[in-house]
Amino acid sequence: MSKRISPKSAKSSATQAAAPQVYRKPQADIYTVLLVVALIAIALGTAALWMTMKEDYEYLIKGGPNPVWHQPAMGTTFDVPIA
């Protein structure tokens, strides 16, 4: 047995499907506040570290590190005879 749908109910269900859904605006909760507090703490810590490095250690931003290839000392070999 199939259930027949009247034209009136078919229109109302089609209208309901086509109607845009309305969402409520999300509320800020404790986790949002903790996220903002953590962001502020990281920013303040970074600024304090930069100021300390600048004043105490005369830290200047220069170019990148100078890569030096490791060279083994003279006379060392890693050839081990297998008996």
N, C-alpha and C positions, 0 to 999 in steps of 0.2 A: 504494500500500500504506500503510495506516494502522497505526501502532504502537499496540497495545492495552496499556493500563495495568492491571495487576492491582489489585484492591481494596486489597491490603496496601500497595503502593507509593503508591497514591492517598492513603491515610490518612497515611502518613509525610510526604508532601510537603505535605499540608494542615496537619499539625501543625507542620512547619518554618516554614510561612508565617505561622501564627498565633503562634508563639513570639516573645516580645519580644527585641529585639536588645540586647545588653549592650555598652556602650561603655566604653573605659578612660578614666580621668580625664586631661584634658590636663595635660601637664607644663609648668612655666614654663621658657622658654628665654631666650637672650640678648636677644631683642627685647622681652620682657616686662620684663626688668631695665632696659633702656635707656628704656623708656616711663616707668617709675617714677622713674628718675634725672632725666629731662626734666621731669616733673611737679614734683619737689622743687625743681629749679633755677628753674623759672618762679615757684613760690611764694616762694622766697627772694629772687629778684630783685624781685618785686612788693613784698614787705615792705621791702626795702632802699630802693627808690625812694620808697615812701610815707614812710619815716622821714626820708630826706634832704629831701624836699619839705616835710615838717612842721617840721623844725628850721631849715633854711637859708632857706627862702622864706616861712615863716609861711603855709603853704598850708592854707586852710580850705575845706571843702566847702560851697559856697553853692548858691544856686539856679542855674538854667540861664543861658545867655548872654542878654544884652539884644539882641534883634534890632532893628537900625536899618536902615531902607530907604535905599538909595542914591539920592541926588537929584543930578542933574547940576548943574554950576555955572551961574549965571545968564548968559544971553547966548550960550550955546553951542547950536547947532542941528546936526542931522545931515542937514538937507536939502541935497543937492548938486544943482544944476541940471545936467541932461544936455543937452549941446549937439547 
